[in-house]
Amino acid sequence: MKEHALGITFRETMEGGFALDETDPRLGEKKGKREGYILSMHATVTIRDLKRFISDPAHTGEITGNIDFTPFGENIPSKSGVFNLFSPTHDSKTKYMVYELGFEHEGNNYYLAGKKEVKDDPGFDLWSDTTTLFTLLHKGNDASGPVLGAGILSLGIKELAKLVTTITVMNASSPEDKAKAISDFGFFFLGELWESYAKMAK
């Protein structure tokens, strides 16, 4: 009987100021905070085959979740999603963490497309890069639709601590399997950070 591949899943919540009729995330964040419009993304990430995920250049996983947005309401479920961790870009010094969720509201389709820009800029920016999601709200089923809103979602210290507690290993048949999966994912994550920040700085 063929054994199932080791995988992991975790939950992550990011939120921040967000405004409709804005196309610049930074301006949308400021306007949203000023007017009391907050968007929260409650995401569940699933990596069914950790070995394949690590070897995949785009590091593609699965994502589902729900969205709270002041003008739309709370607990809006996603219909589709895209997740990539340390995905390469045209710039060899920049990688993206991609979080995208499609959803429906009052009969209309919307697509929330966010990315964390992992790049070693002057100063200590590792924390902000890996916890700051520049986000656009598109009309339609994907990121090709017109931009209807923008903002910045963040992962705070408290949310990061909660994320760690939600990490679950799938298909582990022993404590050793569980430890190996967590270790492999940890080494992959830290290795990517080393490539982006320590190595590039040399």
Summary of the structure (lengths in Angstrom):
residues: 202
radius of gyration: 17.4
end to end distance: 48.4
largest distance: 58.4
contacts: 633
relative contact order: 0.20
helix: 30%
strand: 45%
